[in-house]
Amino acid sequence: MPSPRTAALAPIELVDSDGRTVRLGALWQSGPAVLVFLRHYG
Amino acid sequence: MFCRQHVAQLRAHEATFRAAGALLAAVGLGDRRYAQAFRGESGVGFPLLVDERREAYRAAGLGTASPLDVARPSILAAGFRALRAGHRPHRIGEHPMQLGGSFVFGTGGTELFAQVSRDFADNASPAALLAALRA
């Protein structure tokens, strides 16, 4: 069952470094995912 | 430099996460140009996602630090350790006080592990993330 956090994150779409759009919910749709929030790419 | 240190740790365990059946991805601030440069410099193989509007940071419940936190002895000590390990600070983006976090989600979105960073150096270890995957 999705947690409140994954429910909030799932519909958000971000682009990756190659310009592809990724819906966050797709990351854990068919398997576990480790999602790490860095502060910045610097 | 804490980000680079954290990414270096994750990169070293990238194959182990994959062997555990997990997809590893990172979210960062800045724009795609920053992420591309970061990928080239860090050599990571996992996806680097860009959240320019901090939408995912807010949805994940991540906070921001106070400017005073930068001078805390524990942060200065952690910064010194990171520098000594060869991790140099590079570009600082628009939101330097944004804090990070680490999560492990099971198939379908169950939350197996959550660490919301309390300060700049408070990052989950790969061992903790892998333990959550294997539990």
N, CA and C atoms of all chains as a GROMACS GRO file, in nm:
protein
  531
    1MET      N    1   0.086  -0.120   0.000
    1MET     CA    2   0.000   0.000   0.000
    1MET      C    3   0.089   0.125   0.000
    2PRO      N    4   0.062   0.219  -0.088
    2PRO     CA    5   0.148   0.338  -0.093
    2PRO      C    6   0.142   0.416   0.038
    3SER      N    7   0.255   0.472   0.078
    3SER     CA    8   0.258   0.557   0.197
    3SER      C    9   0.213   0.697   0.156
    4PRO      N   10   0.178   0.784   0.251
    4PRO     CA   11   0.144   0.922   0.215
    4PRO      C   12   0.256   0.990   0.137
    5ARG      N   13   0.380   0.955   0.171
    5ARG     CA   14   0.493   1.018   0.101
    5ARG      C   15   0.500   0.971  -0.045
    6THR      N   16   0.486   0.839  -0.067
    6THR     CA   17   0.495   0.792  -0.206
    6THR      C   18   0.373   0.837  -0.286
    7ALA      N   19   0.259   0.850  -0.217
    7ALA     CA   20   0.139   0.901  -0.287
    7ALA      C   21   0.162   1.044  -0.335
    8ALA      N   22   0.231   1.123  -0.252
    8ALA     CA   23   0.259   1.263  -0.290
    8ALA      C   24   0.366   1.271  -0.397
    9LEU      N   25   0.463   1.180  -0.392
    9LEU     CA   26   0.574   1.184  -0.487
    9LEU      C   27   0.537   1.125  -0.623
   10ALA      N   28   0.451   1.023  -0.622
   10ALA     CA   29   0.427   0.941  -0.742
   10ALA      C   30   0.393   1.021  -0.868
   11PRO      N   31   0.304   1.120  -0.863
   11PRO     CA   32   0.267   1.188  -0.988
   11PRO      C   33   0.368   1.292  -1.037
   12ILE      N   34   0.468   1.320  -0.959
   12ILE     CA   35   0.564   1.425  -0.997
   12ILE      C   36   0.654   1.376  -1.110
   13GLU      N   37   0.670   1.460  -1.210
   13GLU     CA   38   0.757   1.427  -1.324
   13GLU      C   39   0.880   1.517  -1.321
   14LEU      N   40   0.996   1.453  -1.329
   14LEU     CA   41   1.122   1.525  -1.335
   14LEU      C   42   1.198   1.481  -1.459
   15VAL      N   43   1.292   1.563  -1.501
   15VAL     CA   44   1.376   1.522  -1.614
   15VAL      C   45   1.508   1.468  -1.560
   16ASP      N   46   1.565   1.373  -1.633
   16ASP     CA   47   1.697   1.323  -1.593
   16ASP      C   48   1.805   1.401  -1.667
   17SER      N   49   1.929   1.363  -1.643
   17SER     CA   50   2.041   1.440  -1.698
   17SER      C   51   2.046   1.431  -1.851
   18ASP      N   52   1.974   1.335  -1.908
   18ASP     CA   53   1.970   1.322  -2.054
   18ASP      C   54   1.845   1.385  -2.114
   19GLY      N   55   1.763   1.447  -2.030
   19GLY     CA   56   1.645   1.515  -2.081
   19GLY      C   57   1.519   1.430  -2.087
   20ARG      N   58   1.528   1.306  -2.041
   20ARG     CA   59   1.410   1.220  -2.041
   20ARG      C   60   1.322   1.253  -1.922
   21THR      N   61   1.191   1.253  -1.945
   21THR     CA   62   1.097   1.278  -1.836
   21THR      C   63   1.071   1.148  -1.760
   22VAL      N   64   1.080   1.156  -1.629
   22VAL     CA   65   1.060   1.038  -1.544
   22VAL      C   66   0.950   1.070  -1.444
   23ARG      N   67   0.845   0.988  -1.444
   23ARG     CA   68   0.742   1.002  -1.339
   23ARG      C   69   0.791   0.924  -1.219
   24LEU      N   70   0.796   0.989  -1.104
   24LEU     CA   71   0.859   0.924  -0.988
   24LEU      C   72   0.791   0.792  -0.951
   25GLY      N   73   0.660   0.787  -0.962
   25GLY     CA   74   0.589   0.664  -0.927
   25GLY      C   75   0.632   0.545  -1.011
   26ALA      N   76   0.683   0.571  -1.130
   26ALA     CA   77   0.727   0.462  -1.217
   26ALA      C   78   0.851   0.393  -1.159
   27LEU      N   79   0.923   0.462  -1.072
   27LEU     CA   80   1.047   0.406  -1.017
   27LEU      C   81   1.018   0.284  -0.930
   28TRP      N   82   0.906   0.285  -0.858
   28TRP     CA   83   0.875   0.174  -0.768
   28TRP      C   84   0.749   0.098  -0.812
   29GLN      N   85   0.711   0.117  -0.936
   29GLN     CA   86   0.589   0.052  -0.986
   29GLN      C   87   0.607  -0.100  -0.994
   30SER      N   88   0.723  -0.144  -1.039
   30SER     CA   89   0.739  -0.289  -1.060
   30SER      C   90   0.853  -0.349  -0.979
   31GLY      N   91   0.906  -0.275  -0.885
   31GLY     CA   92   1.013  -0.326  -0.801
   31GLY      C   93   1.053  -0.221  -0.699
   32PRO      N   94   1.135  -0.258  -0.602
   32PRO     CA   95   1.176  -0.160  -0.502
   32PRO      C   96   1.268  -0.052  -0.561
   33ALA      N   97   1.270   0.061  -0.496
   33ALA     CA   98   1.353   0.172  -0.541
   33ALA      C   99   1.419   0.241  -0.423
   34VAL      N  100   1.541   0.282  -0.445
   34VAL     CA  101   1.614   0.365  -0.349
   34VAL      C  102   1.620   0.505  -0.410
   35LEU      N  103   1.559   0.600  -0.343
   35LEU     CA  104   1.555   0.736  -0.395
   35LEU      C  105   1.630   0.828  -0.297
   36VAL      N  106   1.734   0.888  -0.347
   36VAL     CA  107   1.822   0.969  -0.263
   36VAL      C  108   1.812   1.115  -0.309
   37PHE      N  109   1.774   1.202  -0.219
   37PHE     CA  110   1.769   1.346  -0.248
   37PHE      C  111   1.902   1.408  -0.205
   38LEU      N  112   1.977   1.453  -0.305
   38LEU     CA  113   2.099   1.528  -0.277
   38LEU      C  114   2.061   1.672  -0.255
   39ARG      N  115   2.154   1.751  -0.208
   39ARG     CA  116   2.121   1.893  -0.191
   39ARG      C  117   2.132   1.965  -0.325
   40HIS      N  118   2.235   1.936  -0.398
   40HIS     CA  119   2.251   2.000  -0.529
   40HIS      C  120   2.355   1.922  -0.606
   41TYR      N  121   2.353   1.938  -0.737
   41TYR     CA  122   2.454   1.874  -0.822
   41TYR      C  123   2.572   1.969  -0.833
   42GLY      N  124   2.645   1.981  -0.729
   42GLY     CA  125   2.759   2.073  -0.732
   42GLY      C  126   2.878   2.014  -0.663
   43MET      N  127   3.021   1.942  -0.110
   43MET     CA  128   3.114   1.831  -0.096
   43MET      C  129   3.050   1.713  -0.027
   44PHE      N  130   2.946   1.740   0.062
   44PHE     CA  131   2.876   1.628   0.126
   44PHE      C  132   2.800   1.548   0.020
   45CYS      N  133   2.746   1.618  -0.081
   45CYS     CA  134   2.673   1.549  -0.189
   45CYS      C  135   2.768   1.458  -0.264
   46ARG      N  136   2.886   1.510  -0.295
   46ARG     CA  137   2.983   1.429  -0.370
   46ARG      C  138   3.029   1.310  -0.288
   47GLN      N  139   3.047   1.330  -0.160
   47GLN     CA  140   3.087   1.219  -0.073
   47GLN      C  141   2.977   1.112  -0.070
   48HIS      N  142   2.852   1.158  -0.059
   48HIS     CA  143   2.739   1.066  -0.054
   48HIS      C  144   2.725   0.989  -0.185
   49VAL      N  145   2.739   1.060  -0.296
   49VAL     CA  146   2.727   0.995  -0.426
   49VAL      C  147   2.840   0.894  -0.447
   50ALA      N  148   2.959   0.928  -0.401
   50ALA     CA  149   3.071   0.834  -0.415
   50ALA      C  150   3.041   0.705  -0.338
   51GLN      N  151   2.979   0.718  -0.222
   51GLN     CA  152   2.942   0.598  -0.143
   51GLN      C  153   2.836   0.517  -0.218
   52LEU      N  154   2.737   0.586  -0.274
   52LEU     CA  155   2.630   0.516  -0.347
   52LEU      C  156   2.687   0.448  -0.472
   53ARG      N  157   2.773   0.520  -0.539
   53ARG     CA  158   2.832   0.466  -0.662
   53ARG      C  159   2.908   0.336  -0.633
   54ALA      N  160   2.978   0.334  -0.522
   54ALA     CA  161   3.056   0.215  -0.485
   54ALA      C  162   2.966   0.094  -0.461
   55HIS      N  163   2.839   0.120  -0.428
   55HIS     CA  164   2.746   0.010  -0.398
   55HIS      C  165   2.638  -0.007  -0.506
   56GLU      N  166   2.657   0.061  -0.617
   56GLU     CA  167   2.554   0.060  -0.722
   56GLU      C  168   2.519  -0.082  -0.765
   57ALA      N  169   2.620  -0.165  -0.786
   57ALA     CA  170   2.594  -0.303  -0.830
   57ALA      C  171   2.524  -0.384  -0.721
   58THR      N  172   2.554  -0.353  -0.597
   58THR     CA  173   2.490  -0.426  -0.486
   58THR      C  174   2.342  -0.393  -0.478
   59PHE      N  175   2.307  -0.265  -0.499
   59PHE     CA  176   2.165  -0.227  -0.503
   59PHE      C  177   2.095  -0.300  -0.617
   60ARG      N  178   2.162  -0.306  -0.731
   60ARG     CA  179   2.102  -0.373  -0.847
   60ARG      C  180   2.083  -0.522  -0.818
   61ALA      N  181   2.184  -0.582  -0.754
   61ALA     CA  182   2.174  -0.725  -0.722
   61ALA      C  183   2.062  -0.752  -0.623
   62ALA      N  184   2.031  -0.652  -0.541
   62ALA     CA  185   1.921  -0.666  -0.444
   62ALA      C  186   1.786  -0.640  -0.511
   63GLY      N  187   1.788  -0.613  -0.640
   63GLY     CA  188   1.664  -0.595  -0.716
   63GLY      C  189   1.608  -0.455  -0.713
   64ALA      N  190   1.688  -0.360  -0.666
   64ALA     CA  191   1.636  -0.223  -0.649
   64ALA      C  192   1.688  -0.130  -0.758
   65LEU      N  193   1.606  -0.036  -0.792
   65LEU     CA  194   1.645   0.071  -0.882
   65LEU      C  195   1.694   0.186  -0.795
   66LEU      N  196   1.810   0.236  -0.824
   66LEU     CA  197   1.869   0.348  -0.749
   66LEU      C  198   1.859   0.473  -0.835
   67ALA      N  199   1.810   0.581  -0.776
   67ALA     CA  200   1.803   0.708  -0.848
   67ALA      C  201   1.829   0.821  -0.750
   68ALA      N  202   1.884   0.930  -0.800
   68ALA     CA  203   1.910   1.047  -0.717
   68ALA      C  204   1.834   1.167  -0.772
   69VAL      N  205   1.793   1.254  -0.682
   69VAL     CA  206   1.727   1.379  -0.718
   69VAL      C  207   1.816   1.493  -0.670
   70GLY      N  208   1.835   1.593  -0.752
   70GLY     CA  209   1.917   1.706  -0.712
   70GLY      C  210   1.858   1.836  -0.762
   71LEU      N  211   1.908   1.946  -0.706
   71LEU     CA  212   1.865   2.078  -0.749
   71LEU      C  213   1.951   2.123  -0.866
   72GLY      N  214   1.923   2.240  -0.914
   72GLY     CA  215   1.998   2.291  -1.029
   72GLY      C  216   1.923   2.258  -1.157
   73ASP      N  217   1.992   2.266  -1.267
   73ASP     CA  218   1.926   2.234  -1.395
   73ASP      C  219   1.996   2.115  -1.459
   74ARG      N  220   1.950   2.078  -1.578
   74ARG     CA  221   2.000   1.960  -1.645
   74ARG      C  222   2.150   1.971  -1.677
   75ARG      N  223   2.192   2.092  -1.702
   75ARG     CA  224   2.335   2.116  -1.731
   75ARG      C  225   2.421   2.077  -1.610
   76TYR      N  226   2.372   2.114  -1.490
   76TYR     CA  227   2.442   2.078  -1.367
   76TYR      C  228   2.448   1.925  -1.354
   77ALA      N  229   2.333   1.860  -1.380
   77ALA     CA  230   2.326   1.715  -1.364
   77ALA      C  231   2.418   1.644  -1.463
   78GLN      N  232   2.423   1.696  -1.587
   78GLN     CA  233   2.510   1.635  -1.688
   78GLN      C  234   2.657   1.648  -1.646
   79ALA      N  235   2.693   1.766  -1.598
   79ALA     CA  236   2.831   1.787  -1.555
   79ALA      C  237   2.863   1.699  -1.436
   80PHE      N  238   2.767   1.688  -1.345
   80PHE     CA  239   2.786   1.607  -1.225
   80PHE      C  240   2.806   1.461  -1.263
   81ARG      N  241   2.725   1.414  -1.360
   81ARG     CA  242   2.739   1.275  -1.405
   81ARG      C  243   2.879   1.251  -1.461
   82GLY      N  244   2.925   1.345  -1.544
   82GLY     CA  245   3.057   1.329  -1.604
   82GLY      C  246   3.168   1.327  -1.500
   83GLU      N  247   3.153   1.413  -1.399
   83GLU     CA  248   3.258   1.426  -1.298
   83GLU      C  249   3.255   1.311  -1.197
   84SER      N  250   3.134   1.263  -1.165
   84SER     CA  251   3.123   1.161  -1.060
   84SER      C  252   3.124   1.019  -1.117
   85GLY      N  253   3.090   1.005  -1.246
   85GLY     CA  254   3.093   0.873  -1.309
   85GLY      C  255   2.981   0.781  -1.266
   86VAL      N  256   2.871   0.834  -1.215
   86VAL     CA  257   2.762   0.747  -1.169
   86VAL      C  258   2.687   0.690  -1.290
   87GLY      N  259   2.633   0.571  -1.271
   87GLY     CA  260   2.555   0.508  -1.377
   87GLY      C  261   2.406   0.514  -1.352
   88PHE      N  262   2.366   0.554  -1.232
   88PHE     CA  263   2.222   0.556  -1.201
   88PHE      C  264   2.161   0.690  -1.241
   89PRO      N  265   2.027   0.694  -1.256
   89PRO     CA  266   1.963   0.817  -1.304
   89PRO      C  267   1.982   0.935  -1.208
   90LEU      N  268   2.010   1.050  -1.266
   90LEU     CA  269   2.018   1.175  -1.189
   90LEU      C  270   1.901   1.262  -1.234
   91LEU      N  271   1.806   1.281  -1.146
   91LEU     CA  272   1.687   1.358  -1.179
   91LEU      C  273   1.702   1.501  -1.128
   92VAL      N  274   1.642   1.593  -1.201
   92VAL     CA  275   1.657   1.735  -1.169
   92VAL      C  276   1.523   1.790  -1.121
   93ASP      N  277   1.525   1.855  -1.006
   93ASP     CA  278   1.402   1.912  -0.949
   93ASP      C  279   1.422   2.061  -0.929
   94GLU      N  280   1.413   2.135  -1.039
   94GLU     CA  281   1.441   2.279  -1.034
   94GLU      C  282   1.345   2.353  -0.943
   95ARG      N  283   1.219   2.306  -0.938
   95ARG     CA  284   1.116   2.377  -0.858
   95ARG      C  285   1.104   2.324  -0.715
   96ARG      N  286   1.184   2.225  -0.679
   96ARG     CA  287   1.184   2.163  -0.545
   96ARG      C  288   1.049   2.099  -0.512
   97GLU      N  289   0.977   2.061  -0.615
   97GLU     CA  290   0.845   2.002  -0.595
   97GLU      C  291   0.857   1.868  -0.521
   98ALA      N  292   0.951   1.784  -0.565
   98ALA     CA  293   0.968   1.653  -0.501
   98ALA      C  294   1.027   1.667  -0.361
   99TYR      N  295   1.111   1.766  -0.340
   99TYR     CA  296   1.168   1.790  -0.206
   99TYR      C  297   1.055   1.820  -0.107
  100ARG      N  298   0.960   1.903  -0.152
  100ARG     CA  299   0.847   1.937  -0.064
  100ARG      C  300   0.760   1.814  -0.040
  101ALA      N  301   0.732   1.740  -0.147
  101ALA     CA  302   0.646   1.622  -0.134
  101ALA      C  303   0.709   1.517  -0.043
  102ALA      N  304   0.841   1.511  -0.042
  102ALA     CA  305   0.911   1.414   0.042
  102ALA      C  306   0.924   1.461   0.186
  103GLY      N  307   0.885   1.584   0.213
  103GLY     CA  308   0.891   1.636   0.350
  103GLY      C  309   1.029   1.678   0.393
  104LEU      N  310   1.111   1.720   0.298
  104LEU     CA  311   1.249   1.759   0.331
  104LEU      C  312   1.256   1.907   0.369
  105GLY      N  313   1.340   1.937   0.462
  105GLY     CA  314   1.346   2.073   0.515
  105GLY      C  315   1.466   2.151   0.465
  106THR      N  316   1.486   2.264   0.529
  106THR     CA  317   1.601   2.349   0.498
  106THR      C  318   1.676   2.379   0.627
  107ALA      N  319   1.804   2.401   0.613
  107ALA     CA  320   1.888   2.432   0.728
  107ALA      C  321   1.890   2.583   0.751
  108SER      N  322   1.933   2.620   0.869
  108SER     CA  323   1.955   2.760   0.901
  108SER      C  324   2.097   2.797   0.860
  109PRO      N  325   2.120   2.920   0.817
  109PRO     CA  326   2.258   2.961   0.785
  109PRO      C  327   2.352   2.938   0.903
  110LEU      N  328   2.300   2.943   1.025
  110LEU     CA  329   2.384   2.922   1.144
  110LEU      C  330   2.435   2.778   1.152
  111ASP      N  331   2.360   2.684   1.088
  111ASP     CA  332   2.400   2.544   1.094
  111ASP      C  333   2.535   2.519   1.028
  112VAL      N  334   2.569   2.606   0.932
  112VAL     CA  335   2.694   2.587   0.857
  112VAL      C  336   2.814   2.590   0.953
  113ALA      N  337   2.801   2.669   1.058
  113ALA     CA  338   2.914   2.687   1.150
  113ALA      C  339   2.912   2.592   1.269
  114ARG      N  340   2.820   2.497   1.270
  114ARG     CA  341   2.815   2.403   1.382
  114ARG      C  342   2.940   2.315   1.383
  115PRO      N  343   2.997   2.290   1.500
  115PRO     CA  344   3.122   2.210   1.506
  115PRO      C  345   3.109   2.074   1.437
  116SER      N  346   2.993   2.009   1.450
  116SER     CA  347   2.978   1.877   1.389
  116SER      C  348   2.982   1.886   1.237
  117ILE      N  349   2.928   1.996   1.182
  117ILE     CA  350   2.929   2.014   1.037
  117ILE      C  351   3.070   2.048   0.989
  118LEU      N  352   3.136   2.135   1.064
  118LEU     CA  353   3.274   2.170   1.027
  118LEU      C  354   3.363   2.046   1.031
  119ALA      N  355   3.344   1.963   1.133
  119ALA     CA  356   3.426   1.841   1.144
  119ALA      C  357   3.395   1.745   1.028
  120ALA      N  358   3.268   1.731   0.996
  120ALA     CA  359   3.230   1.643   0.884
  120ALA      C  360   3.283   1.698   0.752
  121GLY      N  361   3.281   1.831   0.739
  121GLY     CA  362   3.335   1.893   0.618
  121GLY      C  363   3.484   1.869   0.604
  122PHE      N  364   3.553   1.876   0.717
  122PHE     CA  365   3.697   1.852   0.715
  122PHE      C  366   3.726   1.707   0.674
  123ARG      N  367   3.645   1.614   0.727
  123ARG     CA  368   3.664   1.473   0.692
  123ARG      C  369   3.640   1.451   0.541
  124ALA      N  370   3.535   1.517   0.489
  124ALA     CA  371   3.503   1.502   0.347
  124ALA      C  372   3.616   1.560   0.261
  125LEU      N  373   3.668   1.675   0.301
  125LEU     CA  374   3.778   1.736   0.227
  125LEU      C  375   3.901   1.647   0.228
  126ARG      N  376   3.927   1.590   0.346
  126ARG     CA  377   4.044   1.504   0.360
  126ARG      C  378   4.030   1.379   0.274
  127ALA      N  379   3.906   1.337   0.252
  127ALA     CA  380   3.880   1.219   0.168
  127ALA      C  381   3.881   1.256   0.019
  128GLY      N  382   3.904   1.385  -0.011
  128GLY     CA  383   3.918   1.424  -0.150
  128GLY      C  384   3.794   1.479  -0.215
  129HIS      N  385   3.688   1.503  -0.136
  129HIS     CA  386   3.562   1.555  -0.192
  129HIS      C  387   3.561   1.707  -0.179
  130ARG      N  388   3.575   1.774  -0.291
  130ARG     CA  389   3.581   1.920  -0.292
  130ARG      C  390   3.446   1.979  -0.326
  131PRO      N  391   3.409   2.091  -0.264
  131PRO     CA  392   3.285   2.157  -0.304
  131PRO      C  393   3.300   2.217  -0.443
  132HIS      N  394   3.192   2.213  -0.520
  132HIS     CA  395   3.193   2.273  -0.654
  132HIS      C  396   3.087   2.383  -0.657
  133ARG      N  397   2.997   2.374  -0.755
  133ARG     CA  398   2.895   2.479  -0.768
  133ARG      C  399   2.791   2.468  -0.657
  134ILE      N  400   2.750   2.581  -0.606
  134ILE     CA  401   2.639   2.585  -0.511
  134ILE      C  402   2.522   2.648  -0.586
  135GLY      N  403   2.408   2.583  -0.583
  135GLY     CA  404   2.294   2.629  -0.660
  135GLY      C  405   2.215   2.738  -0.590
  136GLU      N  406   2.092   2.754  -0.634
  136GLU     CA  407   2.007   2.863  -0.585
  136GLU      C  408   1.959   2.843  -0.442
  137HIS      N  409   1.954   2.719  -0.397
  137HIS     CA  410   1.896   2.690  -0.264
  137HIS      C  411   1.998   2.616  -0.178
  138PRO      N  412   2.101   2.685  -0.134
  138PRO     CA  413   2.209   2.616  -0.064
  138PRO      C  414   2.169   2.560   0.073
  139MET      N  415   2.056   2.605   0.127
  139MET     CA  416   2.015   2.557   0.260
  139MET      C  417   1.922   2.434   0.252
  140GLN      N  418   1.890   2.392   0.129
  140GLN     CA  419   1.803   2.275   0.114
  140GLN      C  420   1.871   2.151   0.173
  141LEU      N  421   1.797   2.074   0.248
  141LEU     CA  422   1.849   1.949   0.302
  141LEU      C  423   1.799   1.831   0.219
  142GLY      N  424   1.868   1.719   0.229
  142GLY     CA  425   1.834   1.602   0.149
  142GLY      C  426   1.762   1.496   0.229
  143GLY      N  427   1.766   1.378   0.179
  143GLY     CA  428   1.702   1.265   0.246
  143GLY      C  429   1.719   1.139   0.164
  144SER      N  430   1.696   1.025   0.227
  144SER     CA  431   1.712   0.896   0.159
  144SER      C  432   1.592   0.809   0.191
  145PHE      N  433   1.542   0.742   0.088
  145PHE     CA  434   1.421   0.661   0.106
  145PHE      C  435   1.436   0.529   0.033
  146VAL      N  436   1.377   0.426   0.091
  146VAL     CA  437   1.365   0.298   0.022
  146VAL      C  438   1.216   0.269   0.014
  147PHE      N  439   1.168   0.252  -0.109
  147PHE     CA  440   1.027   0.222  -0.132
  147PHE      C  441   1.013   0.083  -0.190
  148GLY      N  442   0.916   0.009  -0.136
  148GLY     CA  443   0.890  -0.124  -0.190
  148GLY      C  444   0.802  -0.115  -0.313
  149THR      N  445   0.788  -0.227  -0.380
  149THR     CA  446   0.703  -0.233  -0.500
  149THR      C  447   0.564  -0.179  -0.468
  150GLY      N  448   0.518  -0.085  -0.548
  150GLY     CA  449   0.386  -0.028  -0.526
  150GLY      C  450   0.385   0.093  -0.434
  151GLY      N  451   0.499   0.122  -0.369
  151GLY     CA  452   0.507   0.245  -0.292
  151GLY      C  453   0.501   0.232  -0.142
  152THR      N  454   0.520   0.110  -0.089
  152THR     CA  455   0.531   0.100   0.057
  152THR      C  456   0.664   0.164   0.100
  153GLU      N  457   0.661   0.226   0.214
  153GLU     CA  458   0.783   0.293   0.260
  153GLU      C  459   0.860   0.199   0.353
  154LEU      N  460   0.977   0.157   0.310
  154LEU     CA  461   1.058   0.063   0.386
  154LEU      C  462   1.163   0.133   0.471
  155PHE      N  463   1.201   0.252   0.430
  155PHE     CA  464   1.307   0.325   0.502
  155PHE      C  465   1.294   0.473   0.467
  156ALA      N  466   1.311   0.556   0.567
  156ALA     CA  467   1.310   0.701   0.544
  156ALA      C  468   1.411   0.768   0.635
  157GLN      N  469   1.498   0.846   0.579
  157GLN     CA  470   1.587   0.931   0.658
  157GLN      C  471   1.580   1.071   0.602
  158VAL      N  472   1.517   1.159   0.678
  158VAL     CA  473   1.507   1.301   0.641
  158VAL      C  474   1.626   1.370   0.706
  159SER      N  475   1.714   1.424   0.625
  159SER     CA  476   1.839   1.480   0.679
  159SER      C  477   1.812   1.593   0.777
  160ARG      N  478   1.882   1.588   0.890
  160ARG     CA  479   1.870   1.694   0.991
  160ARG      C  480   1.974   1.803   0.970
  161ASP      N  481   2.081   1.768   0.899
  161ASP     CA  482   2.183   1.869   0.866
  161ASP      C  483   2.253   1.827   0.738
  162PHE      N  484   2.349   1.906   0.694
  162PHE     CA  485   2.415   1.883   0.565
  162PHE      C  486   2.487   1.748   0.558
  163ALA      N  487   2.538   1.702   0.671
  163ALA     CA  488   2.619   1.580   0.670
  163ALA      C  489   2.539   1.456   0.709
  164ASP      N  490   2.410   1.473   0.732
  164ASP     CA  491   2.326   1.362   0.780
  164ASP      C  492   2.271   1.285   0.660
  165ASN      N  493   2.350   1.192   0.610
  165ASN     CA  494   2.310   1.112   0.494
  165ASN      C  495   2.305   0.965   0.533
  166ALA      N  496   2.208   0.893   0.482
  166ALA     CA  497   2.196   0.750   0.512
  166ALA      C  498   2.312   0.673   0.449
  167SER      N  499   2.364   0.577   0.522
  167SER     CA  500   2.473   0.496   0.468
  167SER      C  501   2.417   0.394   0.370
  168PRO      N  502   2.496   0.353   0.271
  168PRO     CA  503   2.452   0.244   0.183
  168PRO      C  504   2.413   0.119   0.261
  169ALA      N  505   2.484   0.092   0.371
  169ALA     CA  506   2.453  -0.027   0.451
  169ALA      C  507   2.311  -0.020   0.507
  170ALA      N  508   2.270   0.098   0.553
  170ALA     CA  509   2.134   0.114   0.608
  170ALA      C  510   2.029   0.096   0.498
  171LEU      N  511   2.059   0.150   0.380
  171LEU     CA  512   1.964   0.138   0.268
  171LEU      C  513   1.952  -0.008   0.223
  172LEU      N  514   2.066  -0.077   0.216
  172LEU     CA  515   2.063  -0.218   0.175
  172LEU      C  516   1.994  -0.304   0.280
  173ALA      N  517   2.013  -0.272   0.407
  173ALA     CA  518   1.947  -0.349   0.514
  173ALA      C  519   1.796  -0.336   0.502
  174ALA      N  520   1.749  -0.216   0.467
  174ALA     CA  521   1.604  -0.197   0.450
  174ALA      C  522   1.552  -0.278   0.332
  175LEU      N  523   1.632  -0.287   0.227
  175LEU     CA  524   1.590  -0.365   0.110
  175LEU      C  525   1.582  -0.513   0.140
  176ARG      N  526   1.670  -0.558   0.228
  176ARG     CA  527   1.680  -0.702   0.256
  176ARG      C  528   1.592  -0.745   0.372
  177ALA      N  529   1.532  -0.649   0.442
  177ALA     CA  530   1.452  -0.684   0.562
  177ALA      C  531   1.324  -0.758   0.521
   0.00000   0.00000   0.00000
